[in-house]
């Protein structure tokens, strides 16, 4: 049985939001083929939904259809640091989550290379796009041992994560996606404190 949200056709029509939000060109080359199902509790994410950082501090539940024996990579990036109007090419995109060698759709059994961190938009920077990307590993299970594990209290290693380059290097094929927009709220300083930096400052 396929995975799907049960809410009219919003999940299908919403995929065009990737183009409308500028994610095509800024992050990826084309609209993902399928909606990556992401939810925080009872809140299902549709492309472009706006949420408060305090609502997405914990990693979402992820669902998607798989092929028998397939392995997948899941990533989440923010291309808008320090702001969408003025992204810094020395900082953006910022990697917020990376899980590789996911067997089927069992994300919890994948290898976490960058632990999940929530939205960290600096105060006054407007809305940031937090883009979830699902890739199929065309070579099956792979050796990612050269990638260091980044815990959720470390900012180092998260800057300048180019999803296109990463996919090309590891022969990954984009098959699904979703994204949420969030701006600063009073929970953001806690994330910066957790990471030991002031708004990812060097």
Phi, psi and omega per residue, in radians:
X1 nan 2.341 -3.113
X2 -1.315 2.704 3.088
X3 -1.515 2.363 3.098
X4 -2.824 2.709 2.977
X5 -1.454 2.649 3.115
X6 -1.947 1.301 -3.127
X7 -2.621 1.471 -3.132
X8 0.891 -2.449 3.119
X9 -1.931 0.361 -3.060
X10 -1.040 -0.628 -3.113
X11 -1.154 -0.554 -3.141
X12 -1.439 -0.894 -3.102
X13 -1.115 -0.519 -3.069
X14 -1.203 -0.277 -3.112
X15 -1.096 -0.470 3.102
X16 -1.156 -0.291 3.104
X17 -1.061 -0.478 3.095
X18 -1.035 -0.712 -3.140
X19 -1.299 -0.765 -3.101
X20 -1.097 -0.563 -3.113
X21 -1.525 0.018 3.096
X22 1.376 0.183 -3.138
X23 -1.190 -0.581 2.985
X24 -1.249 2.166 -3.019
X25 1.683 -0.826 -3.103
X26 -1.286 -0.606 -3.051
X27 -2.210 -0.845 -3.066
X28 -2.290 3.006 -3.028
X29 -1.647 -0.366 -3.107
X30 -2.689 2.887 3.128
X31 -1.134 2.275 3.114
X32 -1.006 2.580 -3.089
X33 -1.146 -0.562 -3.083
X34 -2.375 2.729 3.043
X35 -1.349 2.203 3.007
X36 -1.417 2.104 -3.076
X37 -1.412 2.037 -3.137
X38 -2.236 2.458 3.137
X39 -2.637 2.575 2.997
X40 -2.007 1.845 -3.048
X41 1.091 -2.207 -3.124
X42 -1.540 -0.020 -3.098
X43 -1.561 1.892 3.051
X44 -1.461 2.366 -3.126
X45 -1.583 2.208 2.990
X46 -1.932 2.560 -3.057
X47 -0.887 2.154 3.095
X48 1.587 -0.020 3.083
X49 -0.996 2.519 3.088
X50 -1.785 2.242 3.140
X51 -2.369 2.783 3.096
X52 -1.460 2.517 3.090
X53 -0.893 -0.654 -3.119
X54 -1.125 -0.338 3.139
X55 -1.461 -0.265 -3.049
X56 -2.224 0.570 3.133
X57 -1.225 -0.483 3.138
X58 -1.795 2.660 -3.119
X59 -1.082 2.478 -3.112
X60 -1.336 2.855 2.947
X61 -1.381 2.317 -3.074
X62 -2.064 2.361 3.094
X63 -2.381 2.559 3.077
X64 -2.930 2.782 3.075
X65 -1.349 2.580 -3.109
X66 -2.299 2.902 2.995
X67 -1.782 2.544 -3.127
X68 -0.977 2.196 3.103
X69 1.408 0.070 -3.090
X70 -1.377 2.664 3.038
X71 -2.125 2.560 -2.982
X72 -2.368 2.784 3.064
X73 -2.149 2.367 3.133
X74 -2.094 2.284 3.122
X75 -2.360 2.685 3.014
X76 -2.356 2.235 -3.102
X77 -2.311 2.653 3.021
X78 -2.005 1.900 -3.137
X79 -1.487 0.119 -2.928
X80 -2.007 0.482 3.139
X81 -1.621 2.320 0.035
X82 -1.428 -0.233 3.074
X83 -2.687 2.763 3.117
X84 -1.155 -0.605 -3.139
X85 -1.204 -0.574 -3.081
X86 -2.388 1.184 3.109
X87 -1.166 2.467 -3.129
X88 -1.644 2.005 -3.106
X89 -1.123 -0.250 3.084
X90 -1.522 -0.150 -3.100
X91 -2.098 -0.738 -3.030
X92 -1.614 2.680 -0.149
X93 -1.278 2.674 3.090
X94 -1.711 2.296 -3.137
X95 -1.446 2.148 -3.124
X96 -1.857 -0.259 -3.114
X97 -2.943 2.416 3.048
X98 -2.638 2.078 3.099
X99 -2.229 2.226 -3.108
X100 -2.063 2.942 3.118
X101 0.893 0.780 3.081
X102 -1.372 2.080 3.116
X103 -1.368 2.022 -3.085
X104 1.067 -2.292 3.132
X105 -1.900 0.395 3.141
X106 -1.608 1.357 -3.067
X107 -0.974 -0.639 -3.103
X108 -1.138 -0.257 3.128
X109 -1.739 0.022 3.099
X110 -1.383 3.023 3.119
X111 -1.647 2.001 -3.125
X112 -1.386 2.029 3.111
X113 -1.740 -0.470 3.012
X114 -2.413 1.949 -3.121
X115 -1.086 2.587 -3.082
X116 -1.119 2.366 2.928
X117 -2.257 2.556 -3.095
X118 -1.376 -2.844 -3.081
X119 -1.283 2.350 -3.102
X120 -2.270 0.610 -3.109
X121 -1.030 2.172 3.114
X122 -1.063 2.666 3.141
X123 -1.032 2.316 3.106
X124 1.417 0.065 -3.073
X125 -1.595 -0.019 3.132
X126 1.373 -2.907 -3.114
X127 -1.362 2.400 3.017
X128 -1.889 2.616 3.074
X129 -1.700 2.166 3.089
X130 -1.894 1.868 -2.922
X131 -1.807 2.104 3.086
X132 -1.653 2.255 -3.096
X133 -2.229 2.345 3.101
X134 -2.019 2.209 -3.138
X135 -2.073 2.525 2.960
X136 -1.602 2.363 3.093
X137 -1.494 1.827 -3.045
X138 -1.143 -0.414 -3.137
X139 -1.625 0.178 -3.099
X140 1.313 -2.604 3.127
X141 -1.175 2.351 -3.007
X142 -2.187 2.882 3.092
X143 -1.641 1.857 3.099
X144 -1.876 0.446 -3.035
X145 -1.139 -0.319 3.115
X146 -1.317 -0.249 3.111
X147 -1.523 2.118 3.113
X148 -1.302 2.531 3.067
X149 -1.275 2.289 3.104
X150 -1.945 1.927 3.131
X151 -1.250 3.010 -3.049
X152 -1.398 0.104 3.060
X153 -2.038 0.386 -3.129
X154 -2.257 2.290 3.079
X155 -1.624 -0.515 -3.101
X156 -1.017 2.340 3.134
X157 1.645 -0.106 -3.109
X158 -1.678 -0.301 -3.061
X159 -1.346 2.642 3.026
X160 0.959 0.826 3.084
X161 -1.590 1.895 -3.118
X162 -1.666 1.922 -3.070
X163 -1.104 -0.649 3.140
X164 -1.091 -0.850 -3.112
X165 -1.121 -0.704 -3.138
X166 -1.103 -0.764 -3.137
X167 -1.129 -0.746 -3.133
X168 -1.128 -0.742 -3.109
X169 -1.094 -0.618 -3.044
X170 -1.884 0.224 3.105
X171 0.961 0.871 3.126
X172 -1.738 2.529 3.127
X173 -2.032 2.131 3.142
X174 -1.198 2.178 3.141
X175 -2.155 -0.283 -3.104
X176 -2.714 2.794 3.130
X177 -2.890 2.948 3.085
X178 -2.898 2.863 3.049
X179 -2.755 2.634 3.114
X180 -2.143 2.591 3.051
X181 -1.942 2.390 -3.128
X182 -2.588 2.508 3.056
X183 -2.059 3.101 -3.061
X184 -1.002 2.412 2.853
X185 -2.457 -3.098 -3.003
X186 -1.266 -0.005 3.065
X187 -1.546 -0.284 -3.070
X188 -1.089 -0.754 3.101
X189 -0.991 -0.525 3.114
X190 -1.166 -0.665 3.091
X191 -1.151 -0.759 3.125
X192 -1.099 -0.664 3.096
X193 -1.145 -0.727 3.114
X194 -1.032 -0.666 -3.127
X195 -1.441 -0.187 3.109
X196 1.336 0.410 -3.128
X197 -2.407 2.873 3.008
X198 -1.758 1.774 3.133
X199 0.936 0.760 3.132
X200 1.068 0.424 3.120
X201 -1.141 2.629 3.137
X202 -1.268 nan nan
